[in-house]
């Protein structure tokens, strides 16, 4: 897989994954009573899952670059 193909999948994959994640969150808010009863906890989890995933990917890529240079 060349870099153009990777960029194509990345450019399409991120928005589609975001739409699916938001759809799952809205569906959970509409159907699961536990999510409606604990809005701060469920909202925090809904926020922190993509945030921590992005932080993990960023730190992993950054560590790979520093390892290559050093």
C-alpha positions in Angstrom: 0.0 0.0 0.0 1.6 3.3 -1.1 1.3 6.6 0.7 -1.4 7.9 -1.6 -3.6 5.0 -0.8 -3.0 5.4 2.9 -3.8 9.1 2.7 -7.0 8.3 0.8 -8.2 5.9 3.5 -7.1 8.3 6.2 -9.0 11.2 4.7 -12.2 9.1 4.2 -11.8 7.0 7.3 -11.6 9.7 10.0 -14.9 11.5 9.1 -16.7 8.2 8.5 -15.5 6.8 11.9 -16.5 10.1 13.5 -20.0 9.9 12.1 -20.4 6.3 13.2 -19.1 7.2 16.7 -21.5 10.1 17.0 -24.4 7.9 15.8 -23.5 5.3 18.4 -23.4 8.0 21.1 -26.8 9.5 20.1 -28.3 6.0 19.9 -27.0 5.2 23.3 -28.4 8.4 24.7 -31.8 7.7 23.2 -32.1 4.0 24.2 -29.9 3.3 27.3 -31.4 4.6 30.6 -28.1 4.4 32.4 -26.6 6.9 30.0 -29.5 9.3 30.6 -29.3 8.8 34.4 -25.6 9.7 34.5 -25.0 12.4 31.9 -21.6 13.6 33.3 -20.1 10.2 33.4 -21.4 9.2 30.0 -20.4 12.5 28.5 -17.0 12.3 29.9 -16.5 8.8 28.5 -17.9 9.9 25.2 -15.3 12.7 25.1 -12.3 10.9 26.5 -12.4 7.8 24.3 -11.5 9.6 21.1 -9.3 12.1 23.0 -7.2 9.3 24.5 -7.1 7.4 21.2 -5.8 10.5 19.4 -3.2 11.2 22.2 -2.0 7.6 22.0 -1.6 7.7 18.2 0.2 11.1 18.4 2.6 10.0 21.1 3.3 6.7 19.4 4.1 8.5 16.1 6.2 11.1 18.0 8.2 8.4 19.8 8.8 6.6 16.5 10.3 9.8 15.0 12.5 10.5 18.1 13.7 6.9 18.1 14.6 7.1 14.4 16.5 10.4 14.9 18.3 9.4 18.1 
